[in-house]
Amino acid sequence: MSFDVAAIAVIGGGIAGSAACLSLARSGSDVLWIAPEDTPAGRPGEHLAPAAGPLLDDLGARHLLDRSCHRPAQTMLSAWGQSRLATRDAVVHLEGAGTVLDRSVFDADLAALAAGARRIAAPLERAQWRDGLWQLQAGGQSFSARFLIDASGRAATVASLHSSRFRADQLAALYTFLDQDPQSDVAPTPASLVETVAEGWWYAALLADGRLVLNHFSDPNLLPRHATRDASVLTSMLGSTRHVGRWIAEAGFLIDAPPALASAATTWIAPAAGKAWLAVGDAAAAFDPLSSHGMTTALWTGARGATAALASLDGDDGPLADYAARVADGVQAFLDARQRIYALEGRFAEAPFWLRRSAAAAQDSTQP
């Protein structure tokens, strides 16, 4: 099969890029996938919502959840709006349990399923629409494609040049993975825990391999200095918690390295599709992790975007317009839900983090 002019080029890896490539490859399309190999030691964002199950079924990827490095997310503990812990058990909910993933493994497995795409393991260097084709350059090579799917994450490398970009907040995440002290005789609870504090909120979850993933969400200007350079800063920050710090201490999890920092802001582009292009995953809409639907959104946009792209190549732009409208509706629905959920925490109403997420502030979504 010649790839001198590919039908569709997918820019970027991750779950959305893999889902798009897998969906396109299963349809028999010639796909050019431009994405560097990505093998991080640890990736945040491991909670896969139950709603992702049918999407994985459609992609023929449900079996990926059977690996022993993933576990059912049966129990969620939450101290949000109150000091005591509330328990949410999956067994009492019709949608069933989600899954706590080893993200590095899951991402690699999903990408391997999309092996039908021709992958250029290099970053995109240039993308220009000219003479009815996308002229692309990556890894010192030149390529052409009739349609482009931007799965480049929050950077939205191509889409942000062709559409307006919006931001609702500046949320950032300090994250790390903690090993348990080998001398500890405590069996940690296989659960996830959310706890609010004046400066933001914490999330911790036990992975199937026994590590604890720990995240602190706040605004960059509210984070302590040297938080990413000195492990003792994170230990000190945990002193403001009632439950997360105790879980770590009682189970003997070790904080022996400083956390990493990543953006967790709610951002999106509108419209999410245009002439011979569309955006998927975080390139289209990246949500505050409060939603717990980041990976589900990545799977849905990747698969639905691929369908819209194929229809557009066949001369029908209706699905393309519908896709952009569905993404816009999803963004608005999330902003509404985000406002309601943050409003449930009234104990820290005068603290800067929570003031910025008040009803008035939530409506002030601006372009960066």
N, C-alpha and C positions, 0 to 999 in steps of 0.2 A: 504494500500500500504506500503510495507516495504522500509525503507530508510537505511537499514544496509549498502548497497552500492548504493548510489545515482548515477543516470546517469550523472548529472552535478551539480557541486557546484559553486555558485556565491558568490564571496567574496567582500563585501562592498555594501553600500546602495547608496543613491543618484539617480539621474535620470538615469544614465547608468545601474546601478544595477537593478533598478526597471523595466526598459525597457527590459532588458535581461530576468528577471524572468517572466515578463508578457508574453513575446513572447514564452518562453519555456512552461509556464503553459497552454497557449492557444493551444499549440501543443499536450498537454497531457503528457508531459515528467515529470518524477519525479525529482524535483529540491530541492536542499538543499541550503538555503540562509543564509549565515553567515554575519550578519551586526548588529551592535548595534542600538538601537532605537535612533533617532536623532531628537530632538525637539528644534532647536535654536530659539531664540527670533527674529532674523533677519538674513537673508542670502543674501549676495550680488550676483549680476548677475541675474537681473530680466527681461531683454529684450529677449523675445522669437521671433526669426525671422519668417517671413511668411513661409519660407521653411519647418518649423517644422510641419505645418498643415497636409500634406499628411502622415507624419510619425506617427502622433497621430491618424489619421484615420486608418492606418494599425493595430495599437495597440488597437483600439476601445476606445480611450481615448480623442477624440476631445471635448467631452462634458465637460471635466474638465475646459475648458477655459470660460465656460458660467457663472461661479460663479462671484458674484458682487465684489469680492475682486480683480479681474483682470480687466484691461481696455484695449481697443484697443490703439496701439501706432500710433496714426495718424500723429503726428508732431514731427520732429527732428530738432533742431536748432544747428548749428555748426559754431564755430569760429576757423577753422583749416586752417592755412596758410594765414589768414587775420584777421584783428581786428573786422570787422563787422560780424554780424550774417547772415548766409545763412539758408534758410528754406527748408526742404524736407517734403512734404506732401504725405502721403500714397495714397491719392485719385488719384494722377497722375501717380502711378506706377502699372504696371500690376499685380505684385505679391500681391498687397493689403497691409493691415496693419499687423504689428506684434502685439505682446501683451506685455504689462507691467504687470508682474506677482507679486503676493505676493508669493515669493519663498517657504516660509515655508509651506503655504497651498498647493501649487501645488505639491511640493515634497511628502507631506504626502498623498495627494489624489492619486498620481500615485502609491505610494507604496501600498496603500490599494487595488488597482485594482489587484496587483500581489499576492493576498492572497492565491492563489493556491500553492505557494511555501511554504515548511516547513522552517520557519524562526527561526534561533538561534540568539537571541538578545544579542550577545556578540562579542567582537573583536576576530579575528583570532589569535590563539596563536602559531600554528605550521602548516606548510604545507610541505610535503615531498613526492616526487614521488618514490614509492617503489613497486616492484612486480606488475607492470602494473596498479597501482591505486594511487590516491592521498590520502595520509594518513593525516587527518586533526584533529586539536584539537581546541575547542572553548568552553568557559564557563565550563571548567573542564570536557568536554565530548570528546570522540573520534568518528570520522566519516571517511567514505571512499567515494570516487567518482571516476568515470571513466574519467571525463573531468573537467577542472577548468576554470572559467571565472573570471579574476581579474578586479573588479570594485572598487578598493580601493582608487581611486583618485590619486592625484599627487604622493603619496607615492609609488604606484605600488608595493605593498607589496610582491607579488609573482613574477610578471612579471620582475621586475628589477633584480631578481636573475638569470633569465634565458635568458636575452636579454641585449643588450647594451642600455645605457641611454644617451640622448643628451639634451643640453640646449642652447638656443639661446640668453638668456638675464637673468637679475636678477630682472625683474620688480616686484614691490610690490604694494599693494593697501591699502591705508588708507580708511576705509569706516565707515559710520554711517547713522543712520536714524533720521531725524529731525522732531519734531512735530511743528505745527504752534501755535503761541501765540493765546490763546482763545480770546484775546481782539482785534486781527487783523480783519479788515473788508475787507481785500483783498482776492479775489477768485484767487488762484494760477492758472497759465496756465497749463492745462493738456498736458505737453510736456516733451521731453528729451532734454538735452543740453550738448554739448561737447565743451570744450574750452582748447586751448593749452596755456602753459606758459613756461618760460625758464626751469623750473625744471621738466616738464612733462606735464600731461594733466588732466583735470577735467571732471567728468561726473556727471550729476544730473538728476533725473527723478521724476516726481510726481506719487505716487502710488494712487490706487483707493481709499484708505482709508484716503487720505489727507496728509500722511507723504511724506517727500522728502528724497529719497535715495541719498547720496552724496559720491562720490568716488574721491580720488586723486591718480593718478598713477605716480610712479617715481621709481628710484632705491634706495635701502635701505640706501646707504651711502650719498644720497642727501636729505634725509628726516631730518627735524629738530629734535634735541634731545627733548625727553619728549613729542613727538607728541601724543603718546598713553597714556599719563598720565595726560596731562593738556589740558583742552578744549580750553583755551585761545591761545594755539599754533595754533590750526586749524583756529581760527578766524583771527589770524595774517597772516596765509598762504593765506587766501582768499583775502587779500589785494592786491595780485599780479594779481588777475583776474579782468576782466572788466565786465563780464556778470553774472557769477555764483554768485559772492558775492553780486551783486546788486539784483538778484532774491531772494536770501535768506533774505537780509535786507528789501526789499520793501514788501515782503509777510509776514514778521514777523516770519520766522522760527527760532527756538531756538537752539542754540548750548550750551547745558548745561552739556555735558559729552564728554570725549575724544573719538576719533574714535578707532576702532580695526584695526589690521594689518593682512593682508593675502598675500600669494604668488599669483602673477598674471603672472608669467614667462611663456614663451613658452618652453615647454619641451616635449620630446617624447621618446619612445623606438622603436628600430628597430632590428629585425622584431617585429611586434606586435602580433605574434602568433608562436607557436612551438609545440612540441610533447604533445598532450593532454592538451593544454592550449592556451588561447588568452587573450588579454587585451582590455578593452572597456573604453569609456569616458576618463577622465583625465589620467587614468593609461596608456592609449595608446598614447594620444596626448592632451596636455593642451595648449591652445592658449592664447596669449595676448588678453584681452577683447576687443581690437580694432576690432576684427573680428565680434563681436556680434553673433557668431554662436556656442558658447560653449554648450548650451543646445541642439541645433540641432545636433551637433556632438555626444553628449551623447546619444540622442535618436537613431540616425542612427547606431552608433557602437554597442549599446546594442542589437538592433533588428537584425542587420546583423550578429553580432558576434554569437548570439544564433542560427541563421540558419546555420552558418558555423560549429558550435560545433555539432549540430545534424547530419550534413552530415558526419563529421569526425567519429562520433560514429558508423555510418552505413558503414564505410570503405572507404569513399570518401573524401580525403584530398584536392581535387581541390578547393572547396569553402574556405577552410582555407588559402591556399596560395593566392587566389584572395583577400580575406579580408585583409591580411597583405599588399599586393601590393596597394590596394585602400587606406589604411591608410597612407602608405608612400607617395603616390601621393598627398593626401590631405595635408600632412605636407609641401611638397615642394611648392604646390600651395599657401598655406598660407604664407610661408616665402617670396615668390616672391611678393605677394600682400602687405604684411607688409612693405617690403622695399619701394615699390612704394608710399604707403600712408604716411609713415613717411617722405619721401622725399618731399612731398607737403608742409611741414612746413619749410620754409627757414628763417624765422625771427630770429630764435634762433640757427642758424647753428653752432655757436662756443660754445654753452653751452654744458657741459658734457653729459647731458641726450641725446641730439639730435646728438652729435658727435658719441656716441656709437651705434646709429641706422643709421649711414650713410651707403652708399652702401658697403664700405669695411668691416665695422664692422658686417653688416648683414650676410655676408658670413662666418663669423668666428664662426660657431656653434660647440661647443666642449662638450665632456663628462665632467660632474662635478667631 
